Amino acid sequence: MSALLEIRNVSHAYDRKQVLNNIGFSVETGSIACLLGASGCGKTTVLRCIAGFEAIPEGEILLDGQVMSRKGLTVAAENRRIGMVFQDYALFPHLTVTRNIAFGLHSYSAAQRSARVAELLETVGLEQLGDIYPHELSGGQQQRVALARALAPRPALLLLDEPFSNLDVEMRERLSLEVRDILKQQNSTAVLVTHDQHEAFNIADEIGLMDQGSIAQWDTPYKLYHEPANRFVADFIGQGVFLPGTVVDNHTVKLELGVLHGTLQRDWPGGTVVDVLLRPDDILHDDASPLQAQVTHKAFRGAEFLYTLQLPGGGRIMSLVPSHHNHALGERIGIRLEVDHLVAFDQFGELC
């Protein structure tokens, strides 16, 4: 597939304060990308630059091979064939659901407009609610209307700015999965902005994790979790702890829990001390294991407990354990390592 959206070395500043630093990525046709990061990292500014709301002093933004933005050129937002779903939905309160969805279909005939609205009402599961007004809908239903309205004119690219932030946690998770299904059904290309990594994992094919105006890593959710490019990514994504380890050779690191085998990115002399990333799913509960750790904290998650465990040497780790293993605080339980990805960092936080 070809790249529909290309961001090439884009930088941006507000009042001489640098907000974006040489950002670059591409999004293929039919793919869902996500810009993920904490508040103030620059992700919404990237979205505004793509939409045409902000001019850029450096770099280029291309859509379907055509330059949309560069120094001295900013194609107007309305001429970019980009749809937008806002955080607050921005529905027209005086228009029915049907008329909200039809709002951008000025070039369609009446019959075409009616058919497209009917198709989208069915797609978003609101076919019985076309004649009511936004205030009569739940938050999740309003979000579906906003999505349908943005998709109605068949934009080349859809941008979603924190679209689920006004919803409760359960609704957010359910709706993010539904939105992914809808976007895939419509073969839409989309870029989502969010601070919620679970939301990003639910909806995105690729994620760009941002840090202080730069992209720390652009990758699949799986690789962000299991193969972080640096310590910032490892800290931000998922849950985990770092235990000190000692390099034996380029394929072996020894730590208190045992010996890990894998491949380090660089050659390190034997005896080098590194920090090894351990995820809760790397530590398995095993009653038969001679290695034991003490339960210091437990969080019930329905199907699982997330245990915080103290090792005999004082280190702390976490482990996900099926919830029928309900151990008391202070109890010692058997554990063993099962690590598929050896991830270690040097003293400067760089991948070893």
N, C-alpha and C positions, 0 to 999 in steps of 0.2 A: 504494500500500500504506500501511497505518497503522503507527504506531510501537507495537511491543509493549512495549519498554522505554524509559522516560523518566527521565533523571537531571536534576533541576532545581536548579541553584545549591547543590550539596552541598559543605559544608565539614566537616572533621574534624580532631581534634587528639588527640595522646597526651601526657598530662602537660604540657599547655599548649604543646606543640610542634606547630605547625600542619603537618599532613600533606597535607590537601587544601584547595584554595583555590577556592571557587565553581565547582566542576566542573559542566558541563552538556553533555549529548548525548542522542541518541535512536537506537534501533536498530529498524529495520523488521522486520516478520514475515518470516521466511525468509532474513534477512540474516546474514552473519557479520562481526562487528566485532572489532577488536583494539585493546587498550591496549598501546602500545609505549613502552619507555623504559629507561633505565639503572636499576641497582639503587638503591633508595631514593627513586625519583621519586613513589611513591604509587600505582602501578598495582594492586598486590595489595590495598591498602586499599580501593580502589574496588570490586574484586571481592568482598571480604568484606562491604562495605556492601550490595551488591546481593543477596548470598546471605542476608543477615540475621544474619551473625555479629557485626556491629558496629552499634551504634546511631549515629544521626547527630544532631548538635545543631543543624544548619542545613540547609535545603533539603528536597527531597522525592525519593523514588524510587517510580515507578509501574510496575506490571506489568499489561499489558492494561487500562489505564485505572484500575486500583485502586491506592490508596496502600498501599505496603508499609512505607515508613519515612518518618518526619518527627520533629521534636522531640516527645518524649513518646509516640511510637508506633513499635513495631518488631514487625511480624508475624513469628512464629516461623519459622525457616528451613524446618522440615518442612511448613509450610502455604503455601509460596510457589510450589509446582509448578516448582521449579528443580532441574536435575540438575547434578552437579559431577564433573569429572574432575581429580584431584589430580596433583601433580608426581610423587609416589611410587606412583601407581596405587591404593594402599589396597585391594588385593584381599584377600579372606579366604583365608588359606593352607589352611585345613582344608576348604574347599568346592571342588568341581570347577568347571570353567569354566561349565558349564550352571547350576549352583546359584548361582554368583556373579552371573550375568546375571539369574537369576530372583529374586534376593534382594528387590527392591523391588516385586514383583508380588503382594503379599498379597491385594489385592482381586480378583485375577483367578481364574477357575475353573481347575482343573487343565488342562483342554483349552486354554483361552485362554493360560495360562502357557506351556505346551509349544509352542504355535504361535508365540507372540511370541519365545521364545528361539530356536526354529529359524530364524525369519525373520532375526533379528539375527546369528546365527552365520553364516548365508549372506552377509549384508550385509558383515560384517567379514572374510570369507574364512577362517573357522575351523570350518566345518561338520564336519570330521573330528576335532576336538579337544575336543568337549564333555565327555568323560568323564575328562580328565586334570586335574592340579592346577596352580596358578599357577607353582610352582617348576620345573615341567617345560617352561615356555614361555620363549621369548626375550623380550627387553625390548620389542621391537616387537609381539609377540603379546600380551604382558601389557597393553600400552597399548590394543590393539584390544578386549580383554575389558573393560577399564575404561570405554572409550567405549560399548560395547554395554550394559553394566550401567547407565550413566547415561541412555542413550536408552530403555531398556526400558519405563519407566512413561509414556513420551511426555510429557516435561516441556514446559512452555511455553517455557522458556529453559534453555540449557545453558551452564555456565561452565567454562572450561578454564584451569587455573592452571599455566603453564609446563609443558605436558603432554609436551614432547619433550626436556626438558633433560637427562634421564638417558641419552639415546641418542647414538650417534656421529653425526658430521656427515652422512654418506651416508644413514643410516637416518632421521635427522631430516627431511631434505629429501623423501625418498620418502614417509614416513608422513604428513607434513603435507599433501601432495597427495592422498593416499588419504583422509585425514580430511575434507578439504574435499569430496571426491566423496560420501562417506558422509553428511555433514551435508546436502548439497544433495539427495541422493536421499531423505532422510527429511524434507525441508522443515523442518529444524530452524533455530531462531533461536539464535545463539551469540555469546558474548563470550569472547575469548581474551586471556590476558595473556602477554607474552613480552618478552625483551630483545633478541631476534634479529630484525633487520629482514627477512632473507631468508625466515624462517619466516612473518612477518607478511604479506609480499608473496605468498607461496605460498597462503595460506589465506583472507585477509580480503577482503571487499568494501570495507570502510572501516576506516581506521586513525586512532586518536587518539594522536598523539605527545605524551607527557607530559614535563614539565620542572618539577621542584621543586613538585609538588603541583598544577600547572595543566596544561591541555591547550594546547600550543603551536599545534597545528593538527589539525583533524579533517577528513579528506578521503580520497579514493580513493588507492590506492598510486601511480597515475600522476601525480596532481597533487602529492602529497608530493614526488615525485622531480623533476618538471619545473617545478612552480610553488610552491616553498616560500614560506611566509608570512613568514618572517624568517630571520635568519642562523643561529640555533640549529637550525632545521629543515634548512637547507641543509647545515650541518656534519654533522648526525647521519645524515641519509639518504644512502645511496649513497657514492660517492667523487667527489671533485672538488677543484678548486683555485680560488683567487680571483686574478684579475689586475687591476691598476689600469687603469681606463679613463677617458676624458674625454668628458663629455656634449657632443654637437654640437647636438642638438635633442631634442625629446620622443620622437623615433622613431629616434635614431641615437646610438651610442656608439662611439668610436674607441679601439682598443687596439693593442698591439704586433703582434698577429696580423692585424689588418685592421679593417674597419668592420663593426659588427653593426647590423642593423636589427630593430626590434620596437617595442613600446610601453612606455614607462616609466609607472609608476603615478602619478607626480606630475610637475608641471612643474619642471624644473631649468634654471637659467641656463647658457648655453653656457660651457664651461670647467670646470664642476664635476667634481671627481675622485670616482669611484665604484669599488667593487670588483665585478667581473663574475664570476659563477659559470660555470665551464666544466667539464663532465663529460667523462669519457674517451670517450664516444660522440659528443661534439661535435667532436673532433679526428680527422680522417680522414688515413690514410696515402695519399700521392699522389706518386709518383716524378716526375711532370711539374711539380709545384709549385715555383715559385722560392723559396718560403719553406721554410727548412730548420731543423731542430732536432737537437741532439745527444742520443743515447741515454745516459742516466746510470744507469738501472736497468731491469731487465726481470723480469717474473714470468710464468712459463709456466702457462697455464690450460687446456691441452688444445687446444681449438679456437682459442684466442686467446693473444696476449701482451698483458700490460698493461705498456706502456712508460712510464717517466718520462723526460721530455724537457726539455732546457734550451734556452731561446730565446737568440738572439744578444744580447738586452738583459739577460740574466741571470734572467728569470722562468722558472718551472718549470710544466709542464703534464703531463697524463697522456693516453694514447691507447690504445684497444683496437684491436689489429691482428690480422688472421687469422694463424694460427701458421705458415703457410708462408712468411711474411715474417720470417725469423729473422735479425735484425740484431745486430751485435756492439756491446758497450759501447764508447762513444766514437765510433761511426759516426754520420754525419749522414744524416737521412732527410727526404724531402719531406713536408710536411703542408699541410692546408688546413682552414679552418673550415667547419663545416656546423651551424649553431645554429638550431634551430626556436623556442626559447624564450629571450628576452632576460631574464635575471635579474640584477639589480644591487642593491647595498646601499650605503646611506650610511655615514658614519663611526660612526654609532650602532648599526649592524647592522640597521636597518629597511629594508624593501623600498622601492626607489626607484620 
